[in-house]
Structures are given as structure tokens and as C-alpha cells.
């Protein structure tokens, strides 16, 4: 029989690597939007629609997972595996030569739906294995999500004349690898307590606790900013290069800016041990909110290195609090409800991202507002900070 200690040594790295592999599906469409626009003759507003369709699929998926309390009633490793396989298959749907904007959005929606069984379920698996040090475990796990999200941009940045289809094949293959690793090598955790019956009331009951509401609404404010920023990082870079006649490898710098959050997630996990989880989340949310407000100033700065540095700082701050909020959510609900709590909070949080992405899409396409568009993202950190300081 394996001891808990020996199990822990290899379980966390596998969960982290699998999360990275599977979440590479998330921005696979975003990274090749220009190629999709050219290949399928789409309009220039497709980026916002393609990104939002993934988010919408994730929202519907997390809602269904939460309503039926799936990750609290069934083996989360098996749920993760099934969703990874289906997500990889739907991602490959982008390769269908007769795609229209409608079919592309359907495939991205279904991919997002499957991600609902990957991202929050991956956190549930970690919570089942690590009762102590959960914050640090989730910081590594969400760092893997960040790297997976940024990875398609890295593939696209190589000057090897790679076809856009390579991004799709690579991300789907990674998702398959991640799914098989979880189901074969990660058993049910020692702290897992599966619910005996379907209990829809869990969705409402978790919000009755003030400390849970504080963590949840802090997370909602964080989400207003996060995916809108990630979605439009390439547009920010393009706008800067066009305004100041700078030559940039946009996919490469998009990867660097988004992937910088990998480092901050891990750092945030260590810093929270000294400052406390809540105080560290407040610090990160404050910095990212200031970046939103200062964005017009740095957008006008002609120095490209300074502008990139600003974006990297923003990219680090915007995600550093995510594992901290997930930890607070998991710690402030019953053990039998962790999966449902994480899933419903994700559902609401990602619903908010639809609004902020579409708002930013509208403001950016309105030329005289594009310079100030990102200031609207500060609304999320402001609201999040208000709720965090209530308890």
C-alpha cells in the first residue's frame, strides 16, 4: 500500500501537467484568429465572438455540472478524462474545411463546455489530495492553466512557416495526453468525500456563509478583468505598434505577457504564507486595478520596452489572485460541496467575462474610445476589493 506522502510526491506534478495540457484548448482559436479570418473569409470582429463562444460554452458547462453536482458525486478523475477526450475532438472540428462562422462558434462552444469538466474539476482533484497546503497546490495548478492558455500563442510565434492547423493538432494531442495521465495515474484523493445523492440546494446554500460570499464576489471582480485582458493582449500590442510604428512579433509577446502570470501564481502562493491568503489577493487585485486605470498613459508611451514591461506587470497581477480566491472558496464551504462550490463560482465568474469581453470589443472598435477602453476593466477590481474588505 502506498503512503499518503509517496502519493503526494507524484500526484501534484501529474495534475499540474495534465491541467497545462488540457487548458491549451482554451485559446487555441484566439491564437489563430487572423488565419481563420483569412481561410474562412470571416469579418474582423470574429476575435470577440470566438473568444466569447468558448466562455459561453464553459458557463453552460459549469452550470450543468453544478446543478447535477457531478464532480461531487462521481470520480473527478474520470470526469476530467471524459471531458479531455471530448474537448480534444471538438477542438479538431476547427479543421473542417467547410466551416462557417456559425460552425466555428459551435465547435468553440463545445470545447468550452468540455473545459468545465477540466479546470474546476482539476482544482477539485487537488483539493481531494491536499487538505493542508491547498493554496500552494492551487497556485501551481492555476499557473499550469495560465501557461496552457498562453501556449497556442507560442506555437504561432515560431518563424517556421507552420500552418495554423498545427496549433489545433498540437493542442488536441496535448489534451488527450493530459486526460489519459489523470485517469491512469491519479487515484481518488484521501480527502475525497463523494456526495451520496443529487442535491441542487448546494448551489444556493454555499452562498449563505458571509466568508464564502466575500471570496466569491472578490473572484467575480477579478474575472471581470482577467479574460477581457487576456483576449485583447494581441490587440493592445497591435494598436501600440501601429501608433508608434514599432515592429513586434505579436504572438510571441502575447505569450510572454499572458505566461508571465505563471510566475506570479506561484509567487502568490508563497507570499500568501507570510501575508495571508486574503491580504495577498487584495494586493494583487489592487495592482491590476491600477494597471487598468493607467493603461491610457502607457498606451501613449512610445518606448516599446517600457510598454511591454507594463503589460508584463499587468499580466502578472491580473492572475496572481486567482488561486487565492479558489483557495478561499474551497476553505469556506463543506468538504462534500467543494466541487459544486468551485464549479458554480466559476460559472458565474465566466458569465461576467462575456459582458466585459463584448464591452471591450465594442469600445475598441469605436476608434475615439479605444485608447481608454481598458479603463473599464478597473470596475471589477474595485468591486472585488469592496467585498473582500467586508469580512
C-alpha positions in Angstrom: 0.0 0.0 0.0 1.3 3.5 -0.9 1.6 6.1 1.8 0.0 9.5 1.6 3.5 11.0 1.4 4.6 8.9 -1.5 1.4 9.5 -3.3 1.7 13.3 -2.9 5.1 13.4 -4.4 3.9 12.4 -7.9 0.2 13.3 -7.9 0.6 17.1 -7.9 3.1 17.2 -10.8 0.8 15.0 -12.8 -2.3 17.1 -12.1 -0.3 20.3 -12.9 1.0 18.9 -16.2 -2.4 17.5 -17.2 -4.1 20.8 -16.4 -1.5 22.5 -18.7 -2.1 20.0 -21.5 -5.9 20.3 -21.4 -6.3 24.0 -20.9 -4.1 24.6 -24.0 -7.5 24.1 -25.8 -8.8 27.4 -24.3 -7.1 30.0 -26.6 -6.3 27.7 -29.5 -8.9 29.6 -31.6 -7.7 33.0 -30.4 -4.1 32.4 -31.4 -5.0 31.7 -35.0 -7.9 34.1 -35.4 -6.2 36.0 -38.3 -5.7 32.7 -40.1 -9.3 31.7 -39.5 -10.5 35.1 -40.8 -8.5 34.7 -43.9 -9.2 31.0 -44.5 -12.9 31.0 -43.8 -13.5 34.6 -45.0 -14.7 35.9 -41.7 -15.1 39.6 -40.6 -12.7 41.5 -38.3 -14.9 41.3 -35.2 -14.6 37.5 -35.1 -12.0 37.6 -32.3 -14.5 38.7 -29.7 -17.1 36.2 -30.9 -14.7 33.2 -31.0 -13.4 34.0 -27.5 -16.9 34.6 -26.1 -18.2 31.3 -27.5 -15.6 29.4 -25.5 -16.6 31.4 -22.4 -20.3 30.8 -23.1 -19.7 27.0 -23.5 -17.7 27.0 -20.2 -20.5 28.9 -18.5 -23.2 26.4 -19.7 -21.0 23.5 -18.8 -20.2 24.7 -15.3 -23.9 25.4 -14.7 -24.9 21.9 -15.7 -22.0 20.4 -13.7 -23.0 22.5 -10.7 -26.8 21.7 -11.0 -26.2 18.0 -11.1 -23.3 18.2 -8.6 -21.3 15.9 -11.0 -17.8 16.4 -9.5 -19.1 15.8 -6.0 -21.0 12.6 -6.9 -18.7 10.8 -9.4 -14.9 10.2 -9.7 -13.4 13.6 -10.7 -10.5 11.9 -12.5 -13.0 10.1 -14.8 -15.0 13.2 -15.3 -11.7 15.0 -16.2 -10.7 12.2 -18.6 -14.0 12.2 -20.5 -14.1 15.9 -20.9 -10.5 16.0 -22.1 -11.3 13.4 -24.8 -14.4 15.3 -26.0 -12.6 18.7 -25.8 -9.8 17.4 -28.0 -12.3 16.1 -30.5 -14.4 19.3 -30.7 -11.2 21.4 -31.0 -10.3 19.3 -34.1 -13.6 20.4 -35.5 -12.0 23.8 -36.4 -10.1 21.9 -39.2 -13.3 21.1 -41.1 -12.8 22.8 -44.4 -16.4 23.9 -44.9 -16.7 25.7 -41.6 -18.6 29.0 -41.4 -18.6 31.5 -38.5 -21.6 29.6 -37.1 -20.0 26.1 -37.1 -16.7 27.6 -35.8 -18.6 29.1 -32.9 -20.4 25.8 -32.2 -17.1 23.9 -32.1 -15.6 26.6 -29.8 -18.7 26.5 -27.6 -18.5 22.7 -27.2 -14.8 23.0 -26.4 -15.6 25.5 -23.7 -18.3 23.2 -22.4 -15.8 20.4 -22.0 -13.3 22.7 -20.3 -16.0 22.9 -17.5 -15.0 19.4 -16.7 -11.3 20.1 -16.7 -10.4 23.4 -15.0 -12.7 23.4 -11.9 -12.6 19.6 -11.7 -8.8 19.7 -11.7 -9.0 22.0 -8.7 -11.4 19.6 -7.1 -8.9 16.7 -7.6 -6.2 18.8 -6.0 -8.5 19.6 -3.0 -9.1 15.9 -2.6 -5.4 15.2 -2.3 -4.2 18.2 -0.4 -6.0 19.4 2.7 -3.0 21.2 4.1 -1.1 23.5 1.7 -4.1 23.7 -0.6 -3.3 27.3 -1.5 0.2 26.4 -2.7 -1.1 23.4 -4.7 -3.8 25.5 -6.4 -1.2 28.2 -7.2 0.8 25.6 -9.2 -2.4 24.3 -10.8 -3.6 27.7 -12.0 -0.1 28.5 -13.1 -0.4 25.5 -15.4 -3.7 26.9 -16.6 -2.0 30.2 -17.5 0.8 28.5 -19.3 -1.7 26.3 -21.2 -3.8 29.3 -22.1 -0.7 31.1 -23.5 0.9 28.1 -25.2 -1.0 28.4 -28.5 0.5 31.9 -29.0 4.0 30.4 -28.5 3.3 27.8 -31.2 2.1 30.5 -33.6 5.1 32.8 -32.9 7.7 30.4 -34.3 9.2 31.7 -37.6 9.0 28.2 -39.1 6.1 28.8 -41.6 4.0 26.5 -39.5 0.4 26.1 -40.8 -2.3 27.3 -38.5 -3.6 23.7 -38.4 -0.5 22.8 -36.4 -1.9 24.7 -33.4 -5.1 22.7 -33.4 -3.4 19.4 -33.8 -0.9 20.2 -31.1 -3.4 21.4 -28.5 -5.8 18.4 -29.2 -2.9 16.0 -28.8 -1.9 17.6 -25.5 -5.5 17.4 -24.2 -5.5 13.6 -25.0 -2.2 13.2 -23.1 -3.5 15.1 -20.1 -6.7 13.2 -19.9 -5.0 9.8 -20.0 -2.4 10.8 -17.4 -5.2 11.8 -15.0 -7.4 8.8 -15.3 -4.5 6.3 -15.3 -2.1 7.8 -12.7 -4.3 9.9 -10.3 -6.5 7.9 -8.0 -9.3 9.3 -5.8 -7.8 11.5 -3.2 -7.6 10.6 0.5 -9.7 13.6 1.5 -12.4 13.0 -1.1 -15.9 12.7 0.3 -18.4 12.0 -2.5 -22.0 13.1 -2.0 -24.5 10.2 -1.8 -27.3 11.9 -3.7 -28.1 14.7 -6.1 -28.6 17.9 -4.1 -29.3 21.0 -6.1 -29.8 23.1 -2.9 -26.0 23.1 -2.6 -25.8 25.9 -5.2 -27.8 28.3 -3.0 -26.6 27.0 0.4 -22.9 27.7 -0.2 -23.6 31.5 -0.6 -25.3 31.7 2.8 -21.9 31.9 4.5 -20.5 35.5 4.6 -16.9 34.5 4.2 -17.8 32.4 1.2 -19.7 35.4 -0.4 -16.7 37.6 0.2 -14.4 35.2 -1.5 -16.8 34.6 -4.4 -17.5 38.3 -5.1 -13.8 39.1 -4.9 -13.4 36.4 -7.6 -16.2 37.8 -9.7 -14.5 41.2 -9.7 -11.2 39.5 -10.7 -12.9 37.7 -13.6 -14.4 40.9 -15.0 -10.9 42.0 -15.8 -9.0 38.7 -16.4 -10.3 37.2 -19.6 -11.0 40.5 -21.3 -7.4 41.5 -20.7 -6.1 38.1 -22.0 -8.4 38.2 -25.0 -7.2 41.6 -26.1 -3.5 41.5 -25.3 -2.7 40.9 -29.0 -4.9 43.9 -30.0 -3.1 46.1 -27.4 0.2 45.1 -29.0 -1.1 45.7 -32.5 -2.5 49.1 -31.5 0.8 50.1 -29.9 2.9 49.0 -32.9 0.6 50.8 -35.4 0.5 54.0 -33.3 4.3 54.1 -32.7 5.5 52.4 -35.9 7.1 49.5 -33.9 7.8 46.1 -35.3 6.6 43.4 -32.9 6.2 39.6 -33.0 2.7 39.9 -31.7 2.1 36.1 -30.9 5.4 35.9 -29.1 4.8 38.9 -26.9 1.2 37.8 -26.3 2.6 34.6 -25.0 5.2 36.4 -22.8 2.6 38.8 -21.3 0.0 36.0 -20.6 2.5 33.4 -19.5 4.1 35.9 -17.0 1.1 35.0 -14.8 2.6 31.5 -14.4 5.3 33.0 -12.3 3.0 35.3 -10.3 0.6 32.5 -9.4 3.5 30.5 -7.9 4.9 33.6 -6.2 1.5 34.5 -4.9 1.2 31.0 -3.3 4.5 31.5 -1.4 3.7 35.2 -0.5 0.3 34.2 0.9 2.0 32.0 3.5 3.5 35.2 5.1 0.9 37.8 4.3 -2.1 35.6 4.4 -4.3 34.5 1.5 -6.8 37.3 1.7 -4.2 40.1 2.1 -2.2 38.7 -0.9 -5.4 38.6 -3.0 -6.1 42.3 -2.1 -2.6 43.3 -3.1 -2.8 41.6 -6.5 -6.3 43.0 -7.2 -5.1 46.5 -6.3 -2.1 46.4 -8.6 -4.1 45.0 -11.6 -6.8 47.6 -11.0 -4.2 50.4 -11.1 -2.9 48.9 -14.3 -6.4 49.3 -15.8 -6.6 52.9 -14.8 -3.0 53.7 -16.0 -3.4 51.9 -19.4 -4.1 55.1 -21.5 -0.9 56.7 -20.2 1.3 53.7 -21.1 -0.6 53.2 -24.4 0.7 56.6 -25.4 4.3 55.9 -24.4 6.5 55.5 -27.5 9.0 53.2 -25.8 8.1 49.7 -26.7 10.3 48.0 -24.0 8.5 50.2 -21.3 5.1 49.3 -22.8 5.9 45.6 -22.8 7.2 45.8 -19.2 3.9 47.5 -18.2 1.9 44.7 -19.9 4.0 42.0 -18.2 3.4 43.6 -14.7 -0.3 43.7 -15.6 -0.2 40.1 -16.8 1.3 39.0 -13.5 -1.1 41.0 -11.3 -4.2 40.1 -13.2 -4.0 36.3 -12.5 -1.9 36.2 -9.2 -5.1 36.3 -7.1 -6.9 33.6 -8.9 -5.6 30.6 -7.0 -6.0 32.6 -3.8 -9.7 33.1 -4.5 -10.2 29.5 -5.4 -8.5 28.5 -2.1 -10.8 30.9 -0.1 -13.8 29.4 -1.9 -12.8 25.8 -1.1 -11.9 26.6 2.5 -15.2 28.3 3.2 -17.6 25.5 2.3 -18.3 22.0 3.4 -16.0 19.3 2.1 -18.9 17.5 0.3 -19.7 20.7 -1.6 -16.2 21.8 -2.8 -16.7 20.6 -6.3 -20.1 22.2 -6.7 -18.9 25.4 -5.0 -15.8 25.8 -7.3 -18.0 25.0 -10.3 -20.8 27.4 -9.6 -18.4 30.2 -8.7 -16.6 29.5 -12.0 -19.9 29.5 -13.8 -20.9 33.0 -12.5 -17.4 34.3 -12.9 -17.1 33.3 -16.6 -20.6 34.6 -17.3 -19.2 38.0 -16.2 -16.3 37.7 -18.7 -18.8 37.6 -21.6 -20.0 41.0 -20.7 -16.6 42.5 -20.2 -15.2 41.0 -23.4 -18.1 42.2 -25.5 -17.9 45.7 -23.9 -14.2 45.9 -24.7 -14.8 44.6 -28.2 -17.3 47.4 -28.7 -15.1 50.2 -27.2 -12.0 49.1 -29.2 -13.9 49.1 -32.5 -15.1 52.6 -31.7 -11.9 54.5 -32.7 -12.2 57.5 -30.4 -12.7 55.3 -27.4 -10.1 52.6 -28.0 -7.3 54.4 -26.0 -9.5 54.5 -22.9 -11.3 51.1 -23.3 -9.2 49.2 -20.8 -10.0 51.6 -18.0 -13.5 50.0 -17.8 -11.8 46.8 -16.6 -11.0 48.6 -13.3 -14.6 48.2 -12.3 -14.0 44.6 -11.5 -11.1 45.1 -9.1 -12.9 47.9 -7.4 -16.0 45.9 -6.7 -13.8 42.9 -5.7 -11.9 44.9 -3.2 -15.1 46.3 -1.6 -16.4 42.8 -1.0 -13.1 41.5 0.3 -12.9 44.2 2.9 -16.4 43.5 4.2 -15.2 40.4 6.2 
